[in-house]
Amino acid sequence: MQFQKITLAIVAATAASVLACTGTHEASAGNTTPVPTPESVSIHGDANPTTTSVATTVRAAADTLDRPVANTPARAAADTDTAARRQVVVGEHPTPPVLDSLIKGTLPARGLYVFRFGANTRRLKHLIGIADSTEINALIIDVKDEFGLNYESSDPMVRKNAGTQVKAHNLRALVDTIRAHGILPVARIVVFKDSVTARNNPNHTIRKADGTPWHDKKGQTWVNPYANAIWEYNFRVAEEAIKMGFGEIQFDYIRFPEPYKSLPPQVFPEQNGRTKPQVLSEFLSAARERFAKLGVRTTADIFGLVTTVGGTLEVGQKWEPIAQSVDVVLPMVYPSHYPPGSFQLPHPNADPYDVVHIAISRARERDEKLGIKGEHVRPWLQAFSIGNPKYGPHEIEEQKRGVYDAGFDGWVLWEPGSRYDKFLPALEKTFVSRKKNPPVPRPANRLD
């Protein structure tokens, strides 16, 4: 089938079979211990968000999540703490020159995902060893997943939504160790698929027409992306991560749940006429402005389909709005997640180079039309197996080659249990720029 001619109707149809397992991290996590699962990012429509007024509204809305009320000593203390953090974050943690370049984005990141239970001294020591001896220079660590926080918060409003999962011990010290090795610690924060916060804050959930909570196919409730209080909660989690020393904030599940026809329609309090793409873009733009003041870049994970589908996915994702709202976009271009016939490939999982090269080339082309240049695209690559062929070093090398030929140097590997040893032969001993300039043209007829 000719991929570019997929209509939005077909995209909606494939949402049930594709988005549920396509472009998501969760589909690859089935054979592991309770493993957190990532996903996507956002987009906006034609609106031009006014982040200054949005930021003011967001902070005020945090009172509904048990943030101290304005003009009280507790609130004043919280505001003082926020101001202090903005003054002392820079230079507070080990920052070798190579890490400074990674934080600023002048050196592309090549990273490994570290799941919740991997953020411990023994596992991290092994992963740091991999980074020290290979091209890897970033570790993406779960700070908040859909099961709650992965650290002990000092903020009462944040702590309320911590959840009961085991948390990393002394995460700040672990982050400082990562930084001391010249490795970029990236804080992965799951946003809108947050059953813990939904349970604790029923007034800020997606509803059904009768006003009761809406549930997805797994019976989970989602927080409402239009609720400013939810924004502020996640912003404060990110600021605590920055205070701990994380050098990049990576948002995941910046999207709406799939609106399956078998489920009741979703109703969104506080929508106020805004579209899904618009509100997601407003969230990301507000975050980017807020964290830039702390010297940290904002990035986001999105479905791989977003790079090549021209319209808006029903979960609220479209390339152009996303690209203009974050410093780096991370499309999940896992070959196993593309339906048969994509890019005229009968079995995309068996063609890792073609899938990645075409998908990322299209992302670059769309960036160029927006005037966006540089290492703005850093794809998630598949380091797991779904069906055949089983993925090993060769498939990693082919995906990397697809990224380089598309004109980018950065990438990150997703293995749901953070087990990368079998892929080590695919990693170079040191970081060497491999991107092609000019890029290798993608096959002209594959998207027609």
C-alpha positions as CSV (number, residue, x, y, z in Angstrom):
1,M,0.0,0.0,0.0
2,Q,1.2,3.5,-0.7
3,F,1.9,5.0,2.7
4,Q,1.4,8.7,2.0
5,K,-2.1,8.0,0.7
6,I,-3.2,6.7,4.1
7,T,-6.1,8.9,4.9
8,L,-7.0,10.1,8.3
9,A,-9.8,7.6,8.2
10,I,-7.3,4.8,7.7
11,V,-5.1,6.2,10.4
12,A,-8.1,6.1,12.7
13,A,-8.8,2.6,11.8
14,T,-5.2,1.5,12.3
15,A,-5.2,3.3,15.7
16,A,-6.9,0.2,17.1
17,S,-4.3,-2.2,15.7
18,V,-1.4,0.1,15.1
19,L,-1.3,2.9,17.7
20,A,-2.1,0.4,20.4
21,C,1.1,-1.3,19.5
22,T,2.6,0.9,16.9
23,G,5.0,3.7,17.8
24,T,4.5,2.9,21.5
25,H,7.0,1.6,23.9
26,E,4.5,-0.4,25.8
27,A,4.0,-3.0,23.1
28,S,7.6,-4.1,23.5
29,A,7.3,-4.6,27.3
30,G,5.2,-7.7,27.5
31,N,7.9,-10.1,28.5
32,T,9.4,-8.2,31.4
33,T,8.7,-7.5,35.0
34,P,6.3,-4.6,35.7
35,V,7.9,-2.4,33.2
36,P,6.9,1.2,32.6
37,T,6.0,2.1,29.1
38,P,6.5,5.3,27.1
39,E,4.8,7.1,24.4
40,S,4.3,10.2,22.7
41,V,4.0,13.9,22.4
42,S,1.9,16.7,21.1
43,I,0.8,19.1,18.6
44,H,-1.2,22.2,18.1
45,G,-3.6,23.6,15.6
46,D,-3.6,27.1,14.1
47,A,-3.6,28.8,17.4
48,N,-0.6,30.7,18.6
49,P,-0.2,29.9,22.4
50,T,0.5,32.8,24.8
51,T,2.8,31.0,27.1
52,T,3.1,33.9,29.6
53,S,-0.6,34.0,30.4
54,V,-0.7,30.2,30.3
55,A,2.1,29.9,32.8
56,T,0.3,32.3,35.2
57,T,-2.9,30.3,34.9
58,V,-1.1,27.0,35.3
59,R,0.6,28.0,38.5
60,A,-2.7,29.3,40.0
61,A,-4.4,26.0,39.1
62,A,-2.0,24.0,41.2
63,D,-4.0,24.9,44.3
64,T,-6.5,22.2,43.2
65,L,-3.7,19.6,43.6
66,D,-3.1,20.6,47.2
67,R,-0.4,23.2,46.5
68,P,-0.3,25.7,49.4
69,V,-2.7,28.5,48.9
70,A,-1.5,31.9,47.7
71,N,-0.4,34.5,50.3
72,T,0.3,31.9,53.0
73,P,3.7,31.3,54.6
74,A,3.8,27.8,53.0
75,R,3.1,29.3,49.6
76,A,5.7,32.0,50.1
77,A,8.2,29.3,51.1
78,A,7.4,27.3,48.0
79,D,7.9,30.4,45.8
80,T,11.1,31.2,47.5
81,D,12.3,27.6,47.0
82,T,11.4,27.9,43.3
83,A,13.4,31.2,43.0
84,A,16.3,29.6,44.8
85,R,16.3,26.6,42.4
86,R,16.4,28.9,39.4
87,Q,19.5,30.6,40.8
88,V,21.6,27.6,42.0
89,V,20.9,24.8,39.5
90,V,23.7,25.8,37.1
91,G,27.0,24.6,38.5
92,E,25.5,22.7,41.3
93,H,26.4,19.3,39.9
94,P,29.4,17.8,38.1
95,T,29.5,19.2,34.6
96,P,32.5,18.0,32.5
97,P,32.9,19.9,29.2
98,V,31.5,17.0,27.2
99,L,28.4,17.0,29.4
100,D,28.0,20.8,29.0
101,S,27.9,20.2,25.2
102,L,25.3,17.6,25.6
103,I,23.1,19.7,27.8
104,K,23.3,22.6,25.3
105,G,22.7,20.4,22.4
106,T,25.9,21.1,20.6
107,L,26.9,17.4,20.9
108,P,24.3,14.9,19.7
109,A,23.0,12.4,22.2
110,R,23.2,8.6,21.7
111,G,21.4,7.0,24.6
112,L,20.0,4.0,26.4
113,Y,16.6,3.8,28.2
114,V,16.8,2.9,31.9
115,F,13.5,1.6,33.3
116,R,12.3,2.3,36.9
117,F,13.9,-0.8,38.4
118,G,17.1,-0.2,36.6
119,A,17.8,3.1,38.4
120,N,19.8,1.4,41.2
121,T,23.5,1.4,42.0
122,R,24.3,-2.0,40.6
123,R,22.4,-1.7,37.3
124,L,23.5,1.9,36.7
125,K,27.1,1.0,37.3
126,H,26.8,-1.6,34.5
127,L,25.1,0.9,32.1
128,I,27.6,3.6,33.0
129,G,30.4,1.1,32.1
130,I,28.7,0.6,28.7
131,A,28.7,4.4,28.1
132,D,32.3,4.8,29.3
133,S,33.5,2.2,26.7
134,T,31.2,3.0,23.7
135,E,29.6,5.8,21.8
136,I,26.7,6.0,24.3
137,N,26.7,9.4,26.1
138,A,23.1,9.6,27.5
139,L,20.9,7.6,29.9
140,I,17.1,8.2,29.8
141,I,15.8,7.5,33.4
142,D,12.3,7.1,34.6
143,V,11.6,9.9,37.0
144,K,7.8,9.5,36.7
145,D,6.0,6.8,34.8
146,E,2.4,5.8,34.8
147,F,2.9,4.1,38.1
148,G,3.9,7.3,39.9
149,L,7.2,8.9,41.0
150,N,10.6,7.1,41.0
151,Y,12.0,9.3,43.7
152,E,11.1,10.8,47.1
153,S,9.7,14.3,46.6
154,S,10.0,17.1,49.0
155,D,7.1,19.0,47.5
156,P,3.7,18.2,49.3
157,M,1.7,18.6,46.1
158,V,4.0,16.3,44.2
159,R,4.4,13.8,47.0
160,K,0.6,13.3,47.2
161,N,0.7,11.7,43.8
162,A,3.9,9.6,44.3
163,G,2.2,6.2,44.1
164,T,3.3,3.0,45.9
165,Q,5.9,1.5,43.5
166,V,9.4,1.0,44.7
167,K,11.5,4.2,44.2
168,A,15.1,4.7,43.4
169,H,17.3,5.4,46.5
170,N,19.2,8.6,46.5
171,L,18.5,9.4,42.9
172,R,20.4,12.7,43.2
173,A,23.6,10.9,44.0
174,L,23.2,8.5,41.1
175,V,22.6,11.4,38.8
176,D,25.7,13.1,40.0
177,T,27.7,9.9,39.3
178,I,26.3,9.8,35.8
179,R,27.2,13.5,35.3
180,A,30.7,12.9,36.6
181,H,31.3,10.4,33.8
182,G,30.3,13.0,31.2
183,I,27.0,11.3,30.5
184,L,23.8,13.2,30.0
185,P,21.1,12.2,32.5
186,V,17.7,12.6,30.8
187,A,14.5,12.7,33.0
188,R,11.7,10.8,31.4
189,I,8.3,12.0,32.7
190,V,5.1,10.3,31.7
191,V,2.4,13.0,31.7
192,F,-1.2,12.2,30.7
193,K,-1.4,8.5,31.2
194,D,-1.2,8.8,35.0
195,S,-3.5,6.5,36.8
196,V,-2.1,7.5,40.2
197,T,-2.8,11.2,39.8
198,A,-6.1,10.4,38.2
199,R,-7.1,8.4,41.2
200,N,-6.0,11.1,43.6
201,N,-7.5,14.0,41.7
202,P,-10.8,12.8,40.2
203,N,-11.8,16.4,39.3
204,H,-9.0,16.4,36.8
205,T,-9.8,13.3,34.7
206,I,-11.2,12.7,31.3
207,R,-15.0,12.1,31.7
208,K,-17.9,10.4,30.0
209,A,-21.0,12.3,28.9
210,D,-22.7,11.5,32.2
211,G,-19.8,13.1,34.1
212,T,-18.3,9.8,35.4
213,P,-14.7,8.9,34.8
214,W,-13.8,7.6,31.3
215,H,-11.7,4.4,31.2
216,D,-9.5,3.0,28.5
217,K,-9.6,-0.6,27.3
218,K,-7.4,-1.6,30.2
219,G,-9.8,0.0,32.6
220,Q,-7.4,2.9,33.4
221,T,-8.4,6.5,33.9
222,W,-6.4,9.3,32.3
223,V,-5.8,12.8,33.6
224,N,-7.3,15.6,31.6
225,P,-4.7,17.3,29.3
226,Y,-6.8,20.5,29.5
227,A,-6.5,20.8,33.3
228,N,-3.9,23.4,34.2
229,A,-3.4,21.8,37.6
230,I,-2.1,18.7,35.9
231,W,0.3,20.8,33.9
232,E,1.7,22.5,37.0
233,Y,2.1,19.1,38.7
234,N,4.2,17.8,35.9
235,F,6.2,21.0,35.6
236,R,7.0,20.8,39.3
237,V,8.2,17.1,38.9
238,A,10.4,18.3,36.1
239,E,11.8,21.1,38.2
240,E,12.6,18.7,41.0
241,A,14.4,16.5,38.4
242,I,16.4,19.5,37.3
243,K,17.3,20.3,40.9
244,M,18.6,16.7,41.2
245,G,20.9,17.3,38.3
246,F,19.0,16.0,35.2
247,G,20.3,17.8,32.2
248,E,17.2,17.3,29.9
249,I,13.5,16.9,30.4
250,Q,11.9,14.3,28.2
251,F,8.1,14.2,28.2
252,D,6.2,11.0,27.3
253,Y,2.5,10.2,26.9
254,I,2.0,13.8,25.7
255,R,-1.2,12.7,24.0
256,F,-4.8,11.7,24.4
257,P,-6.0,8.1,24.8
258,E,-7.2,6.4,21.7
259,P,-10.9,7.1,21.1
260,Y,-11.9,3.6,20.2
261,K,-15.5,3.4,18.8
262,S,-16.2,0.6,21.3
263,L,-15.6,3.0,24.2
264,P,-17.8,6.0,25.3
265,P,-16.9,9.4,23.8
266,Q,-14.3,11.3,25.8
267,V,-15.4,14.6,27.5
268,F,-12.8,17.2,28.6
269,P,-13.6,19.7,31.3
270,E,-11.7,23.0,30.9
271,Q,-11.5,22.5,27.1
272,N,-12.8,26.0,26.4
273,G,-12.9,25.5,22.6
274,R,-9.3,24.4,22.3
275,T,-8.4,21.5,20.0
276,K,-6.3,18.5,21.1
277,P,-3.3,19.6,19.0
278,Q,-3.6,23.1,20.4
279,V,-3.6,22.2,24.1
280,L,-0.7,19.7,23.7
281,S,1.4,22.3,22.0
282,E,0.5,24.9,24.6
283,F,1.7,22.4,27.3
284,L,5.0,21.8,25.6
285,S,5.6,25.4,24.7
286,A,5.0,26.5,28.3
287,A,7.3,23.8,29.6
288,R,10.1,24.7,27.1
289,E,9.9,28.4,28.2
290,R,9.9,27.5,31.9
291,F,12.8,25.1,31.8
292,A,15.0,27.1,29.4
293,K,15.3,29.6,32.2
294,L,17.0,26.8,34.2
295,G,19.4,26.0,31.3
296,V,17.7,22.7,30.4
297,R,16.1,21.7,27.1
298,T,12.7,20.1,26.7
299,T,12.2,17.1,24.5
300,A,9.3,14.7,23.8
301,D,8.5,11.2,22.5
302,I,5.9,10.8,19.7
303,F,4.5,8.0,17.6
304,G,6.7,7.0,14.6
305,L,3.7,7.4,12.3
306,V,3.7,11.2,13.0
307,T,6.7,11.8,10.8
308,T,5.0,10.6,7.6
309,V,1.2,11.0,8.2
310,G,0.2,14.5,7.0
311,G,-2.8,15.0,9.2
312,T,-3.4,14.8,12.9
313,L,-3.6,11.5,14.6
314,E,-6.7,11.1,16.8
315,V,-4.4,11.1,19.9
316,G,-3.6,14.7,19.0
317,Q,-0.2,14.4,17.4
318,K,1.1,16.1,14.2
319,W,4.6,16.8,13.2
320,E,4.6,20.6,12.6
321,P,3.1,21.7,15.9
322,I,5.3,19.3,17.8
323,A,8.4,20.4,16.1
324,Q,7.9,24.0,16.9
325,S,7.2,23.3,20.6
326,V,10.2,21.4,21.8
327,D,14.0,21.4,21.4
328,V,14.2,17.8,20.2
329,V,11.6,15.4,18.9
330,L,12.0,11.7,19.5
331,P,9.8,9.7,17.1
332,M,9.5,6.0,17.9
333,V,10.2,4.6,14.5
334,Y,10.3,0.9,15.6
335,P,10.1,-1.2,12.4
336,S,8.0,-3.8,14.1
337,H,5.3,-1.3,14.8
338,Y,4.6,-0.3,11.2
339,P,1.7,-2.2,9.5
340,P,2.5,-4.4,6.5
341,G,2.7,-2.4,3.3
342,S,4.1,0.8,5.0
343,F,6.5,2.5,2.7
344,Q,5.7,-0.3,0.1
345,L,7.5,-2.8,2.4
346,P,5.6,-6.1,2.7
347,H,7.3,-6.8,6.1
348,P,8.7,-3.5,7.7
349,N,10.2,-5.4,10.6
350,A,12.5,-7.1,8.2
351,D,13.7,-3.8,6.7
352,P,15.0,-1.7,9.6
353,Y,17.2,0.5,7.4
354,D,14.5,1.4,5.0
355,V,11.9,2.1,7.7
356,V,14.1,4.4,9.7
357,H,15.7,6.1,6.7
358,I,12.4,7.0,5.1
359,A,10.6,8.0,8.4
360,I,13.5,10.2,9.6
361,S,14.2,11.7,6.2
362,R,10.5,12.8,6.0
363,A,10.9,14.4,9.5
364,R,13.9,16.3,8.3
365,E,12.1,17.5,5.2
366,R,9.2,18.8,7.2
367,D,11.6,20.5,9.6
368,E,13.4,22.2,6.7
369,K,10.0,23.7,5.6
370,L,9.7,25.1,9.0
371,G,13.2,26.5,9.0
372,I,14.3,24.2,11.7
373,K,17.9,22.9,11.3
374,G,20.4,20.9,13.3
375,E,20.0,17.9,15.6
376,H,16.3,18.4,16.2
377,V,15.3,14.8,15.6
378,R,16.6,12.0,17.8
379,P,14.7,8.8,17.1
380,W,14.0,5.9,19.4
381,L,15.4,2.7,17.8
382,Q,14.2,-0.8,18.4
383,A,16.3,-2.9,20.7
384,F,13.7,-5.6,21.2
385,S,12.0,-8.3,19.2
386,I,8.4,-8.6,18.1
387,G,7.9,-11.5,15.7
388,N,10.6,-12.2,13.1
389,P,13.3,-11.5,12.5
390,K,14.7,-11.4,16.1
391,Y,16.6,-8.2,16.6
392,G,20.3,-8.3,17.4
393,P,23.4,-6.2,16.6
394,H,22.9,-6.2,12.8
395,E,19.4,-4.7,13.1
396,I,20.7,-2.0,15.4
397,E,23.5,-1.2,12.9
398,E,20.9,-1.0,10.1
399,Q,18.7,1.4,12.1
400,K,21.7,3.6,13.0
401,R,22.7,3.7,9.4
402,G,19.2,4.8,8.5
403,V,19.5,7.7,11.0
404,Y,22.9,8.8,9.7
405,D,21.8,8.6,6.0
406,A,18.8,10.8,6.9
407,G,21.2,13.5,8.1
408,F,21.2,13.1,11.9
409,D,23.7,11.8,14.4
410,G,21.6,11.2,17.6
411,W,19.5,8.2,18.6
412,V,18.4,6.3,21.6
413,L,17.7,2.6,22.2
414,W,14.6,1.2,23.8
415,E,14.8,-2.1,25.5
416,P,12.0,-2.4,28.1
417,G,14.2,-4.1,30.7
418,S,17.3,-2.1,30.0
419,R,19.3,-5.2,28.9
420,Y,21.7,-4.2,26.2
421,D,24.6,-6.6,26.4
422,K,23.6,-8.6,23.3
423,F,23.6,-5.4,21.3
424,L,27.0,-4.2,22.3
425,P,28.7,-5.4,19.1
426,A,26.6,-2.8,17.3
427,L,28.0,0.1,19.4
428,E,31.1,1.9,18.3
429,K,33.9,2.4,20.8
430,T,33.8,6.2,20.7
431,F,31.5,8.8,19.5
432,V,32.2,9.7,15.9
433,S,29.9,11.8,13.7
434,R,28.4,9.6,11.0
435,K,25.6,11.7,9.6
436,K,25.7,12.2,5.9
437,N,25.9,15.8,4.6
438,P,24.1,16.1,2.3
439,P,21.7,13.4,3.4
440,V,21.1,10.3,1.3
441,P,17.8,10.9,-0.5
442,R,14.9,8.6,0.4
443,P,13.2,6.7,-2.4
444,A,11.1,9.3,-4.1
445,N,8.1,6.9,-4.7
446,R,7.7,5.4,-1.2
447,L,5.4,8.1,0.1
448,D,3.5,8.8,-3.1
